[in-house]
């Protein structure tokens, strides 16, 4: 099976430029010199070496054939001469490609691509024989007369396209003259004596004869035109078309990720917390007609949780410091200095190790973390416990001074922020994925603020989190823009193309861990397309849904293309694979929160061979870790079990068995949490 991405890379390498290579259901290869788009047919029936030869040939046209049509010579004659020139120049530029052309044309000759098997080549016109000689001449003997050899030499010596036009015109006139001389000779040899029964011609007979003569001349011109056809060029084009697979006539579609405007797509950290603080102040103002909001419950809840989390955060810090020290030791290199160590002189009789040593430590990479949090409606059932885990990681990052940013994706924020038209998140360009204007990323936490400000922000935002699960009409309300909404995960992944380099530059980090925490799938993104409707005068920029199988995500920066699949979750994988290639110094970690029913489907999606016994063990562990799904590490976690309270609590009158079970449960939860968080430490350290 042909790997079209590899063939695209071959074309780019041969062209020595960032060509845009597309594989479409077209008859022949095409190259747009203005857009630098090389369109190649889907030669599915071609062998790999033939495919490479055809790619090399078409790249030759892309590199050396100008976009000119200012000539009167029949196109086939120009094409024969130009093929010879561009293949000569390609072999000169890439000597190694000569073997590819040799083997490729040998394979085509074996399949009689030029339809010359069993034919007498001496009956072919000069253009056909030149075409055969330069393409399969290593396998077929082609003879040229002394009068033809100068023409062959002129064609062979072409270096520019102007040379080609001159040679093609000379070749065409020579072939035309040969055919005319051949036709004249045939006419002269005919018996043109009048028939015995033919009498004197009347005026009508004379008129009739003139008409017949006129028709005869036209017939001769048509015959001449057909005889001047370069049959081997026609056969080659038809043969190349037969390599195509037109069983599915759907045109391939190539889309690209747009550049998202971060100024409109991201609600800044200061903007978020100014809005929250204003809301809390407004609700605590003593109006006569409204009660004063009470924040004691969420604030006390936060204080208690923070106090309980100290042990876990300290554990993370300890693990991090030990692993970091081990990594530093592994990167160290100790060497002798040549200077005597006086403290070891007494050992000189039984040890040669009496010289001072110096230890050099190669530089490790600075790390940073980006968190992408699902702020959708389905997260409400696990939001509080999810945020507890996130808070632990934020406290950890703050304590060990790792730069971080936490974003929550939403479809709701912009509708509350803007009273009128919402500004666009991107420049609309045809073929680019479409990012909806209602998409926003809320930068809820960042290491850019001081520790005291961060602490205040985390406590303030906890009121939002607590309200989601413990709301009461008589308590307080949260601003409308912070309500949970849809799942614009794909929009977030597209936006990471701008967020990651910005984060690395601002925080001066080399390695980034990007943690994506969600409980569901995202909808596919549409793409921009210029649409012309019959009832409208002017076309407009509209949207179309992605068509699986025949649609590719193209990255001009990396040169990679990624094919979309039918499975809905594959869209996410394509976007992640694109991110991984674009940012090789970034680890993408997925945390998927799953219900009991979803958990089994998730495991079997990435491990179809798992048997019932193994599945029972995975369910017992309540966590499944894979490197599939587009992530470097992908955690599938039972939401109902991971986020249970870890604390060991029992009633005063509890029995021994109840105490035992509660203790075992708390240990299991702690073990599972440490397993998950330990993975982060391994990556960060």
C-alpha positions as CSV (number, residue, x, y, z in Angstrom):
1,X,0.0,0.0,0.0
2,X,1.3,3.4,-1.0
3,X,2.2,5.8,1.9
4,X,1.2,9.1,0.4
5,X,2.8,11.1,3.2
6,X,6.2,9.5,2.4
7,X,5.8,10.3,-1.3
8,X,4.9,13.9,-0.4
9,X,8.1,14.1,1.6
10,X,10.0,12.7,-1.4
11,X,8.5,15.4,-3.6
12,X,9.4,18.2,-1.1
13,X,13.0,16.9,-0.8
14,X,13.5,16.7,-4.5
15,X,12.0,20.2,-5.0
16,X,14.3,21.6,-2.3
17,X,11.5,23.9,-1.2
18,X,8.3,23.7,0.9
19,X,6.1,22.6,-1.9
20,X,2.5,21.9,-1.1
21,X,1.9,18.4,-2.3
22,X,-1.7,17.1,-2.8
23,X,-2.8,13.7,-3.9
24,X,-6.1,13.9,-5.8
25,X,-8.3,11.8,-8.1
26,X,-6.9,13.6,-11.2
27,X,-5.9,12.2,-14.6
28,X,-2.4,13.7,-14.7
29,X,-0.1,15.6,-12.4
30,X,-0.4,19.3,-12.2
31,X,1.8,22.1,-10.8
32,X,0.6,25.6,-10.1
33,X,3.7,27.8,-10.3
34,X,1.8,30.7,-8.5
35,X,0.7,28.8,-5.4
36,X,3.5,26.2,-5.6
37,X,1.0,23.4,-5.3
38,X,2.0,20.1,-6.8
39,X,-1.1,17.9,-7.4
40,X,-0.3,14.2,-7.9
41,X,-2.7,11.5,-9.1
42,X,-3.5,8.6,-6.8
43,X,-1.3,6.1,-8.6
44,X,-2.6,3.3,-6.3
45,X,-1.8,0.5,-8.9
46,X,1.8,1.6,-9.3
47,X,4.7,-0.1,-7.6
48,X,6.8,1.9,-5.1
49,X,9.7,2.4,-7.6
50,X,7.4,3.5,-10.4
51,X,5.7,5.9,-8.0
52,X,9.0,7.4,-7.1
53,X,10.0,7.7,-10.8
54,X,6.7,9.5,-11.6
55,X,7.2,11.8,-8.6
56,X,10.7,12.6,-9.7
57,X,9.5,13.3,-13.2
58,X,6.7,15.6,-12.0
59,X,9.0,17.4,-9.6
60,X,11.3,18.0,-12.6
61,X,8.4,19.8,-14.3
62,X,7.7,21.8,-11.1
63,X,11.4,22.9,-10.8
64,X,12.3,23.6,-14.4
65,X,9.1,24.0,-16.6
66,X,7.8,27.5,-16.7
67,X,4.2,28.4,-16.9
68,X,4.2,29.4,-20.6
69,X,1.9,28.7,-23.4
70,X,3.2,31.2,-25.9
71,X,4.0,28.6,-28.6
72,X,2.3,27.3,-31.8
73,X,4.0,23.9,-32.0
74,X,1.7,21.0,-31.0
75,X,1.9,20.3,-27.3
76,X,3.0,16.7,-27.7
77,X,6.2,17.7,-29.5
78,X,7.0,20.2,-26.9
79,X,6.3,17.7,-24.1
80,X,8.6,15.1,-25.6
81,X,11.5,17.5,-25.8
82,X,10.7,19.0,-22.3
83,X,10.6,15.5,-20.7
84,X,14.1,14.8,-22.0
85,X,15.3,18.2,-20.6
86,X,13.8,18.0,-17.2
87,X,14.9,14.4,-16.6
88,X,18.4,15.3,-17.7
89,X,18.4,18.2,-15.2
90,X,17.0,16.1,-12.4
91,X,19.8,13.5,-12.9
92,X,22.3,16.2,-12.9
93,X,20.9,17.7,-9.7
94,X,20.4,14.3,-8.0
95,X,22.7,11.7,-9.5
96,X,21.2,9.0,-7.4
97,X,17.8,9.4,-9.1
98,X,19.2,8.0,-12.3
99,X,18.7,4.5,-10.9
100,X,15.1,5.3,-10.0
101,X,14.4,6.4,-13.6
102,X,16.2,3.3,-15.0
103,X,14.3,0.8,-12.8
104,X,11.0,2.7,-13.1
105,X,11.1,2.9,-16.9
106,X,12.2,-0.8,-17.0
107,X,9.0,-1.7,-15.1
108,X,6.9,0.3,-17.4
109,X,8.5,-1.2,-20.4
110,X,7.8,-4.7,-19.1
111,X,4.1,-3.7,-18.9
112,X,4.3,-2.3,-22.4
113,X,3.3,1.2,-21.3
114,X,4.3,2.7,-24.6
115,X,2.5,0.1,-26.7
116,X,5.5,-0.9,-28.8
117,X,5.6,-4.6,-28.1
118,X,5.8,-6.4,-31.4
119,X,5.8,-3.2,-33.4
120,X,8.3,-2.2,-36.1
121,X,10.0,0.9,-34.6
122,X,11.3,2.0,-38.0
123,X,7.7,2.8,-39.0
124,X,7.3,5.3,-36.1
125,X,7.9,8.9,-36.7
126,X,11.0,10.6,-35.4
127,X,9.3,12.2,-32.3
128,X,8.0,8.7,-31.2
129,X,11.5,7.2,-31.7
130,X,13.2,10.0,-29.7
131,X,10.6,9.6,-26.9
132,X,11.2,5.8,-26.8
133,X,15.0,6.2,-27.0
134,X,15.2,8.6,-24.0
135,X,12.7,6.8,-21.8
136,X,13.3,3.0,-22.5
137,X,16.3,3.1,-24.8
138,X,18.3,1.0,-22.4
139,X,15.9,-1.9,-23.1
140,X,15.0,-1.2,-26.8
141,X,17.2,-0.5,-29.8
142,X,16.1,2.6,-31.6
143,X,17.8,3.5,-34.9
144,X,18.2,7.0,-36.4
145,X,19.2,7.9,-39.9
146,X,22.1,10.3,-40.8
147,X,19.5,13.0,-41.6
148,X,17.7,12.5,-38.2
149,X,20.8,12.4,-36.0
150,X,21.3,16.2,-36.0
151,X,17.7,16.7,-34.8
152,X,18.3,14.1,-32.0
153,X,21.5,16.0,-31.1
154,X,19.6,19.3,-30.9
155,X,16.9,17.8,-28.7
156,X,19.5,16.2,-26.4
157,X,21.4,19.5,-25.9
158,X,18.4,21.6,-24.7
159,X,19.2,23.4,-21.5
160,X,16.5,26.1,-21.3
161,X,12.8,26.1,-22.2
162,X,13.5,28.3,-25.1
163,X,15.9,25.7,-26.4
164,X,13.0,23.2,-26.0
165,X,10.6,25.3,-28.0
166,X,13.1,25.7,-30.8
167,X,13.9,22.0,-30.9
168,X,10.2,21.0,-30.7
169,X,9.4,23.3,-33.7
170,X,12.3,21.8,-35.7
171,X,11.2,18.3,-34.8
172,X,7.6,19.0,-35.7
173,X,8.6,20.5,-39.1
174,X,10.9,17.5,-39.8
175,X,8.2,15.0,-39.0
176,X,5.6,17.0,-41.0
177,X,8.0,17.1,-44.0
178,X,8.6,13.3,-43.8
179,X,4.9,12.6,-43.8
180,X,4.2,15.0,-46.7
181,X,7.0,13.4,-48.8
182,X,5.7,10.0,-48.0
183,X,2.2,11.0,-49.0
184,X,3.4,12.6,-52.2
185,X,5.3,9.5,-53.2
186,X,2.2,7.4,-52.6
187,X,0.2,9.6,-54.9
188,X,2.8,9.5,-57.6
189,X,2.8,5.8,-57.5
190,X,-0.9,5.5,-58.0
191,X,-2.4,4.7,-61.4
192,X,-4.1,8.0,-62.3
193,X,-4.8,7.3,-66.1
194,X,-8.4,8.0,-67.1
195,X,-10.9,5.2,-67.4
196,X,-11.7,4.0,-71.0
197,X,-15.3,4.7,-70.7
198,X,-14.7,8.3,-69.5
199,X,-15.9,10.8,-72.2
200,X,-15.6,14.5,-72.6
201,X,-16.2,16.5,-69.3
202,X,-19.3,18.7,-69.1
203,X,-19.5,21.9,-67.0
204,X,-21.3,20.0,-64.3
205,X,-18.7,17.2,-64.4
206,X,-15.9,19.8,-64.0
207,X,-17.7,21.4,-61.0
208,X,-18.2,18.0,-59.5
209,X,-14.6,17.0,-59.9
210,X,-13.4,20.3,-58.3
211,X,-15.5,19.4,-55.3
212,X,-14.1,15.9,-55.1
213,X,-10.6,17.4,-55.3
214,X,-11.4,19.8,-52.5
215,X,-12.6,16.9,-50.3
216,X,-9.5,14.9,-51.1
217,X,-7.2,17.7,-49.9
218,X,-9.2,18.0,-46.7
219,X,-8.9,14.2,-46.2
220,X,-5.2,14.4,-46.7
221,X,-4.9,17.2,-44.1
222,X,-6.8,15.1,-41.6
223,X,-4.6,12.1,-42.3
224,X,-1.5,14.3,-41.9
225,X,-2.8,15.5,-38.5
226,X,-3.4,12.0,-37.2
227,X,0.0,10.8,-38.5
228,X,1.7,13.6,-36.7
229,X,0.4,12.4,-33.4
230,X,3.1,11.2,-31.0
231,X,1.6,7.9,-30.3
232,X,4.0,6.8,-27.5
233,X,3.3,10.1,-25.6
234,X,-0.4,9.4,-25.9
235,X,0.1,5.7,-24.8
236,X,2.2,6.9,-21.8
237,X,-0.5,9.4,-20.6
238,X,-3.3,6.7,-21.0
239,X,-1.1,4.2,-19.1
240,X,-0.5,6.6,-16.3
241,X,-4.2,7.2,-16.0
242,X,-4.8,3.4,-15.7
243,X,-2.6,3.4,-12.6
244,X,-5.2,5.6,-10.9
245,X,-8.0,4.2,-8.9
246,X,-11.2,5.9,-9.7
247,X,-13.4,3.5,-7.8
248,X,-14.2,6.4,-5.4
249,X,-14.5,9.7,-7.2
250,X,-14.5,11.8,-4.0
251,X,-12.0,14.6,-4.2
252,X,-9.3,14.6,-1.5
253,X,-9.6,17.6,0.8
254,X,-6.6,19.3,2.5
255,X,-7.2,21.5,5.6
256,X,-4.8,23.4,7.9
257,X,-4.9,24.8,11.4
258,X,-5.6,28.5,11.6
259,X,-3.7,31.1,13.6
260,X,-5.9,31.9,16.5
261,X,-6.0,35.4,17.9
262,X,-5.1,34.9,21.5
263,X,-6.2,38.5,22.4
264,X,-9.8,37.6,21.7
265,X,-9.8,33.8,22.4
266,X,-8.2,34.0,25.9
267,X,-9.8,35.7,28.9
268,X,-6.7,36.8,30.9
269,X,-6.0,35.9,34.5
270,X,-6.5,39.5,35.7
271,X,-9.8,39.8,33.7
272,X,-11.1,36.6,35.3
273,X,-10.4,37.5,38.9
274,X,-11.4,41.1,38.6
275,X,-14.9,39.9,37.4
276,X,-15.1,37.4,40.3
277,X,-14.0,39.9,42.9
278,X,-16.5,42.5,41.7
279,X,-19.2,39.9,41.9
280,X,-18.3,38.9,45.5
281,X,-18.2,42.5,46.6
282,X,-21.5,43.3,44.9
283,X,-23.1,40.3,46.7
284,X,-21.8,41.3,50.1
285,X,-23.1,44.9,49.9
286,X,-26.0,45.5,52.3
287,X,-28.9,46.4,50.1
288,X,-32.3,46.8,51.8
289,X,-34.0,44.6,49.2
290,X,-31.5,41.7,49.0
291,X,-29.8,39.5,51.5
292,X,-26.0,39.5,52.1
293,X,-24.3,36.5,50.5
294,X,-22.6,34.1,52.8
295,X,-19.2,32.6,51.6
296,X,-18.4,30.9,54.9
297,X,-19.1,27.3,53.6
298,X,-16.9,27.4,50.5
299,X,-14.1,29.3,52.3
300,X,-14.0,26.9,55.2
301,X,-14.2,24.0,52.8
302,X,-11.2,25.4,50.9
303,X,-9.2,25.9,54.1
304,X,-9.9,22.4,55.3
305,X,-8.9,20.9,51.9
306,X,-5.7,22.9,51.7
307,X,-4.7,21.8,55.2
308,X,-5.4,18.1,54.3
309,X,-3.5,18.4,51.0
310,X,-0.2,19.5,52.6
311,X,1.0,15.9,53.1
312,X,0.3,14.9,49.5
313,X,1.9,18.1,48.1
314,X,5.0,17.6,50.3
315,X,5.1,14.0,49.1
316,X,5.1,15.2,45.5
317,X,7.9,17.7,46.3
318,X,10.0,15.1,47.9
319,X,9.6,12.7,45.0
320,X,10.4,15.5,42.6
321,X,13.5,16.6,44.4
322,X,14.8,13.0,44.6
323,X,14.2,12.2,41.0
324,X,15.7,15.5,39.9
325,X,18.8,14.8,41.9
326,X,19.0,11.3,40.4
327,X,18.7,12.8,36.9
328,X,21.4,15.4,37.6
329,X,23.7,12.6,38.9
330,X,23.1,10.6,35.7
331,X,24.1,13.7,33.7
332,X,27.3,14.3,35.7
333,X,30.7,13.5,34.5
334,X,33.7,13.2,36.8
335,X,37.3,13.5,35.5
336,X,40.8,13.7,37.1
337,X,42.4,17.1,37.1
338,X,46.1,16.2,37.2
339,X,46.5,18.0,40.6
340,X,47.5,15.9,43.6
341,X,45.0,15.5,46.3
342,X,47.1,15.7,49.5
343,X,44.4,14.0,51.6
344,X,45.0,10.8,49.6
345,X,48.8,10.7,49.5
346,X,49.0,8.0,52.2
347,X,47.3,5.6,49.8
348,X,49.7,5.9,46.9
349,X,51.2,2.4,47.5
350,X,48.0,0.6,46.9
351,X,45.9,3.1,44.9
352,X,46.6,5.3,41.9
353,X,43.5,7.5,42.7
354,X,45.5,10.3,44.3
355,X,44.5,13.2,42.0
356,X,41.8,15.7,42.6
357,X,38.7,15.3,40.6
358,X,36.3,17.7,39.0
359,X,32.6,17.0,38.3
360,X,30.9,18.7,35.4
361,X,27.1,18.7,35.1
362,X,25.5,18.9,31.7
363,X,22.6,21.3,31.5
364,X,19.1,19.9,32.2
365,X,16.1,21.4,30.6
366,X,13.8,23.9,32.3
367,X,10.2,22.6,32.5
368,X,6.9,24.3,32.5
369,X,3.3,23.0,32.7
370,X,0.2,24.0,30.8
371,X,-3.2,22.6,32.1
372,X,-6.3,22.5,29.8
373,X,-9.4,21.9,31.9
374,X,-12.7,20.8,30.6
375,X,-15.4,23.3,31.8
376,X,-18.3,21.4,30.2
377,X,-21.7,20.5,31.8
378,X,-20.9,16.8,32.2
379,X,-17.9,17.8,34.4
380,X,-20.3,19.0,37.1
381,X,-20.5,15.5,38.7
382,X,-16.8,15.3,39.3
383,X,-15.7,19.0,39.1
384,X,-15.0,19.5,42.8
385,X,-12.8,16.4,43.1
386,X,-11.1,17.1,39.8
387,X,-10.2,20.6,41.0
388,X,-8.8,19.1,44.2
389,X,-6.3,17.1,42.1
390,X,-5.6,20.2,40.0
391,X,-5.0,22.3,43.1
392,X,-2.6,19.8,44.4
393,X,-0.5,20.1,41.2
394,X,-0.7,23.9,41.2
395,X,0.5,24.0,44.8
396,X,3.3,21.6,43.8
397,X,4.4,23.7,40.8
398,X,4.3,26.8,43.0
399,X,6.4,25.2,45.7
400,X,9.1,23.9,43.4
401,X,9.0,27.0,41.2
402,X,7.9,25.4,38.0
403,X,6.1,27.9,35.7
404,X,2.5,27.0,34.9
405,X,-0.7,28.2,33.3
406,X,-4.2,26.8,33.9
407,X,-6.8,27.3,31.2
408,X,-10.5,26.2,31.3
409,X,-12.2,25.9,27.9
410,X,-15.8,27.1,27.5
411,X,-18.5,28.2,25.0
412,X,-20.2,30.5,27.5
413,X,-17.8,33.2,28.5
414,X,-17.8,35.4,25.4
415,X,-21.6,35.6,25.3
416,X,-21.6,37.3,28.7
417,X,-18.6,39.4,28.0
418,X,-19.7,41.0,24.8
419,X,-23.1,42.7,24.4
420,X,-22.9,43.1,20.7
421,X,-21.1,41.1,18.0
422,X,-18.4,38.7,19.4
423,X,-15.0,39.4,17.7
424,X,-13.6,36.6,15.5
425,X,-11.1,34.2,16.9
426,X,-9.3,33.8,13.6
427,X,-8.8,35.2,10.1
428,X,-11.2,33.3,7.8
429,X,-9.2,31.7,5.0
430,X,-10.4,29.0,2.7
431,X,-9.1,25.5,3.7
432,X,-8.5,26.5,7.3
433,X,-10.2,24.8,10.2
434,X,-12.9,27.1,11.7
435,X,-12.8,28.2,15.3
436,X,-16.2,29.4,16.5
437,X,-16.5,32.9,18.0
438,X,-18.1,31.5,21.2
439,X,-14.9,29.6,22.1
440,X,-12.9,30.9,25.0
441,X,-10.0,29.8,27.2
442,X,-10.2,31.2,30.8
443,X,-6.7,31.6,32.3
444,X,-7.9,30.9,35.8
445,X,-4.4,30.4,37.4
446,X,-0.8,31.4,36.4
447,X,2.6,31.4,37.9
448,X,3.0,35.0,36.6
449,X,1.4,36.3,39.8
450,X,2.9,36.3,43.3
451,X,2.2,33.4,45.8
452,X,0.0,35.6,47.9
453,X,-2.1,36.7,44.9
454,X,-2.2,33.1,43.6
455,X,-3.5,31.9,47.0
456,X,-6.2,34.6,47.0
457,X,-7.2,33.6,43.4
458,X,-7.4,29.9,44.2
459,X,-9.7,30.6,47.2
460,X,-11.9,32.9,45.2
461,X,-12.3,30.4,42.3
462,X,-13.1,27.7,44.8
463,X,-16.3,29.5,45.4
464,X,-17.2,28.9,41.8
465,X,-16.3,25.2,42.1
466,X,-18.2,24.7,45.3
467,X,-21.3,26.5,44.0
468,X,-21.5,23.9,41.2
469,X,-22.2,21.1,43.6
470,X,-23.5,22.8,46.7
471,X,-25.5,25.7,45.3
472,X,-28.4,27.1,47.4
473,X,-30.9,29.8,46.5
474,X,-30.2,31.6,49.8
475,X,-26.4,31.5,49.5
476,X,-24.5,33.3,46.7
477,X,-24.4,33.2,42.9
478,X,-21.6,33.1,40.5
479,X,-21.2,35.4,37.4
480,X,-22.9,34.0,34.4
481,X,-19.8,33.8,32.3
482,X,-18.4,31.1,34.6
483,X,-21.3,28.7,34.0
484,X,-20.3,25.3,32.6
485,X,-21.1,24.8,28.9
486,X,-20.0,22.6,25.9
487,X,-16.8,20.8,25.1
488,X,-14.6,22.8,22.7
489,X,-11.6,20.5,23.2
490,X,-10.6,20.7,19.5
491,X,-10.6,24.5,19.5
492,X,-8.3,24.3,22.5
493,X,-5.9,22.0,20.7
494,X,-5.7,24.3,17.7
495,X,-5.1,27.3,20.0
496,X,-2.1,25.5,21.6
497,X,-0.2,26.2,18.4
498,X,0.0,29.8,19.7
499,X,-0.1,29.2,23.4
500,X,2.9,26.8,23.7
501,X,5.5,29.1,22.0
502,X,4.2,32.1,23.9
503,X,4.4,30.2,27.2
504,X,8.0,29.0,26.4
505,X,9.1,32.5,25.5
506,X,7.6,34.3,28.5
507,X,8.8,31.7,31.0
508,X,12.1,30.9,29.3
509,X,11.4,27.1,29.5
510,X,12.6,24.5,27.0
511,X,10.4,21.6,27.9
512,X,6.6,21.8,28.4
513,X,4.2,19.3,29.9
514,X,0.7,19.9,28.5
515,X,-2.0,18.2,30.7
516,X,-5.5,17.9,29.1
517,X,-8.2,17.0,31.6
518,X,-11.6,16.1,30.2
519,X,-14.5,13.7,30.6
520,X,-15.8,13.5,27.0
521,X,-15.2,13.8,23.3
522,X,-15.2,17.0,21.3
523,X,-17.2,17.6,18.1
524,X,-15.2,17.7,14.8
525,X,-14.2,21.2,13.6
526,X,-15.6,22.4,10.3
527,X,-13.4,24.2,7.7
528,X,-13.7,27.4,5.8
529,X,-14.9,27.2,2.2
530,X,-15.9,29.8,-0.3
531,X,-19.5,29.1,-1.3
532,X,-21.4,30.3,-4.3
533,X,-25.2,29.9,-4.2
534,X,-27.2,30.2,-7.4
535,X,-29.6,32.8,-5.9
536,X,-26.7,35.1,-4.8
537,X,-24.5,37.3,-6.9
538,X,-21.4,37.1,-4.9
539,X,-19.7,34.1,-3.2
540,X,-19.2,34.2,0.6
541,X,-16.9,32.4,3.1
542,X,-19.0,29.6,4.6
543,X,-18.2,26.4,6.5
544,X,-18.3,22.7,5.7
545,X,-18.1,19.7,7.9
546,X,-15.0,17.5,7.7
547,X,-15.5,14.5,5.4
548,X,-13.6,11.5,6.9
549,X,-11.3,9.3,5.0
550,X,-10.7,11.7,2.1
551,X,-9.7,14.7,4.3
552,X,-6.1,15.4,5.4
553,X,-4.7,17.8,7.9
554,X,-1.7,19.5,6.4
555,X,1.1,21.2,8.3
556,X,3.2,23.3,6.0
557,X,5.8,23.9,8.8
558,X,6.6,20.3,9.5
559,X,5.6,19.0,6.0
560,X,3.4,16.3,7.5
561,X,-0.1,15.3,6.5
562,X,-2.5,13.4,8.7
563,X,-5.6,11.5,7.3
564,X,-8.8,11.7,9.2
565,X,-10.7,8.5,10.0
566,X,-14.3,7.5,10.5
567,X,-14.1,7.1,14.2
568,X,-15.1,10.3,16.0
569,X,-12.3,10.2,18.5
570,X,-9.7,10.0,15.7
571,X,-10.2,13.7,15.0
572,X,-8.6,14.4,18.4
573,X,-5.7,12.0,17.7
574,X,-5.0,13.8,14.4
575,X,-4.8,17.2,16.1
576,X,-2.6,15.8,18.8
577,X,-0.2,14.1,16.4
578,X,0.1,17.4,14.6
579,X,1.0,19.1,17.9
580,X,3.5,16.5,18.8
581,X,5.3,16.9,15.5
582,X,5.2,20.7,15.7
583,X,6.4,20.8,19.3
584,X,8.8,17.9,19.9
585,X,9.9,19.4,23.3
586,X,6.3,19.1,24.6
587,X,4.7,16.1,26.3
588,X,1.0,15.8,25.9
589,X,-0.7,14.0,28.8
590,X,-4.4,13.2,28.7
591,X,-6.6,12.5,31.7
592,X,-9.9,11.1,30.8
593,X,-12.6,10.8,33.5
594,X,-14.8,7.8,32.8
595,X,-18.0,6.3,34.2
596,X,-18.1,2.6,34.8
597,X,-19.7,1.8,31.4
598,X,-17.3,4.1,29.6
599,X,-14.3,2.7,31.3
600,X,-14.6,-0.7,29.6
601,X,-15.1,0.8,26.2
602,X,-12.1,3.1,26.7
603,X,-9.8,0.2,27.6
604,X,-11.0,-2.0,24.6
605,X,-10.6,0.9,22.2
606,X,-6.9,0.9,22.8
607,X,-6.4,-2.7,23.8
608,X,-8.7,-4.8,21.7
609,X,-6.9,-8.0,22.6
610,X,-7.5,-7.7,26.4
611,X,-9.3,-10.7,27.8
612,X,-11.9,-10.8,30.6
613,X,-9.3,-11.7,33.3
614,X,-7.1,-8.8,32.4
615,X,-10.1,-6.5,32.2
616,X,-11.1,-7.5,35.8
617,X,-7.6,-6.6,37.0
618,X,-7.7,-3.2,35.2
619,X,-11.1,-2.5,36.8
620,X,-9.7,-3.4,40.1
621,X,-6.8,-0.9,39.6
622,X,-9.5,1.7,38.5
623,X,-7.0,3.2,36.1
624,X,-5.7,2.4,32.6
625,X,-2.6,4.0,31.2
626,X,-1.7,3.9,27.5
627,X,0.5,5.8,25.0
628,X,-2.2,5.7,22.4
629,X,-4.9,8.2,21.5
630,X,-2.4,10.8,20.3
631,X,-1.0,11.5,23.8
632,X,2.4,10.6,25.1
633,X,0.6,9.3,28.2
634,X,-3.2,8.8,28.4
635,X,-4.9,8.1,31.7
636,X,-8.3,6.5,31.7
637,X,-9.6,6.9,35.3
638,X,-12.9,5.7,36.9
639,X,-14.3,9.0,38.0
640,X,-16.4,7.3,40.7
641,X,-13.4,5.9,42.5
642,X,-10.4,8.1,42.0
643,X,-11.9,11.1,43.6
644,X,-13.3,9.6,46.7
645,X,-12.2,11.2,49.9
646,X,-8.9,9.8,51.0
647,X,-9.3,10.6,54.7
648,X,-9.7,7.8,57.2
649,X,-13.0,8.5,58.8
650,X,-15.4,6.2,60.8
651,X,-18.3,6.6,63.1
652,X,-17.6,6.5,66.9
653,X,-19.6,3.3,67.3
654,X,-18.1,1.6,64.2
655,X,-17.3,-2.1,64.4
656,X,-13.9,-3.6,63.8
657,X,-14.8,-4.7,60.3
658,X,-16.1,-1.2,59.4
659,X,-12.9,0.3,60.7
660,X,-10.8,-2.2,58.8
661,X,-12.7,-1.7,55.5
662,X,-12.5,2.1,55.9
663,X,-8.8,1.9,56.4
664,X,-8.2,-0.4,53.4
665,X,-10.3,1.9,51.2
666,X,-8.3,5.0,52.2
667,X,-5.0,3.2,51.5
668,X,-6.3,2.1,48.1
669,X,-7.3,5.6,47.2
670,X,-4.0,7.0,48.4
671,X,-2.1,4.4,46.4
672,X,-4.0,5.2,43.2
673,X,-3.6,8.9,43.6
674,X,0.2,8.5,44.2
675,X,0.3,6.2,41.1
676,X,-1.2,8.9,38.9
677,X,0.7,11.8,40.4
678,X,3.9,9.8,40.3
679,X,3.6,9.7,36.5
680,X,3.6,13.5,36.5
681,X,6.7,13.6,38.7
682,X,8.6,11.2,36.4
683,X,7.8,13.4,33.4
684,X,8.6,16.7,35.0
685,X,11.7,15.7,36.9
